[in-house]
Amino acid sequence: MQLCIFCETSRPSSALLHGATDNGLNKVRNAASSRKKLRDSKNTDVINRLDDVLDSDRAATLVWHGNCCAQFTDKSKIERLGRPLAEHLKGEFSSQSTCNSVGGNRRSLRKGGKSVDWNECIFCQEPVMKTGLISVMTTQMSEQIIQDSHYDYTIGVRLAGVIDLIAAEAKYHLVCLRAFTRATTKTKQESAKTDIALIWLCEELND
């Protein structure tokens, strides 16, 4: 039996499952992209499931409940996700000089939750291996790091409010990126079984 891609249940027969249409898929694809950029942590699992199938041959076989789809694609709900981020960026920009240049806008985009030295590796923030620093150059890399930062408390706080690591001129050590990827992959797996906040608490106690 096929399950709704959003709630992963078939529910009672009164809530009919609808097959995906081209128009429906476009709406879901746009909504997933917007929610991902706005770091919608409540729907991380749904977004990840959609990422796996929307650009594959399986997309045409998707089914969903009309209400589940409507809730996920609701523009007003997506706009509300962006308000805290917009307010954060506005506050950061206002705290600087009233410069309206492109450079001033770029600096506001790269303000994180804590002070970040953007000349150093975003992961270790250590002035070592200077020659080994690599700049974030692709949108895919930027989005992947920001998405995975949800599973690392320190990096998550450090990158809070950052929406584009390319604009922020972020840099990293390859060895640090690999360690970050391994750690967040493990946390993703563990978070499926327990509360991610509990995982972070255990890590803090073990440090």
HELIX and SHEET records of a PDB file:
HELIX    1   1 ASP A   22  LYS A   37  1                                  16    
HELIX    2   2 SER A   41  ASN A   43  5                                   3    
HELIX    3   3 THR A   44  VAL A   53  1                                  10    
HELIX    4   4 ASP A   57  THR A   61  5                                   5    
HELIX    5   5 GLY A   66  THR A   73  1                                   8    
HELIX    6   6 LYS A   75  SER A   94  1                                  20    
HELIX    7   7 VAL A  102  LEU A  109  1                                   8    
HELIX    8   8 LYS A  130  GLY A  132  5                                   3    
HELIX    9   9 THR A  139  ASP A  148  1                                  10    
HELIX   10  10 SER A  149  TYR A  151  5                                   3    
HELIX   11  11 TYR A  153  ARG A  158  1                                   6    
HELIX   12  12 LEU A  174  SER A  191  1                                  18    
HELIX   13  13 ILE A  196  ASN A  206  1                                  11    
SHEET    1   A 2 LEU A  17  GLY A  19  0                                        
SHEET    2   A 2 VAL A  63  HIS A  65 -1                                        
SHEET    1   B 2 LEU A 133  SER A 135  0                                        
SHEET    2   B 2 LYS A 171  HIS A 173 -1                                        
END                                                                             
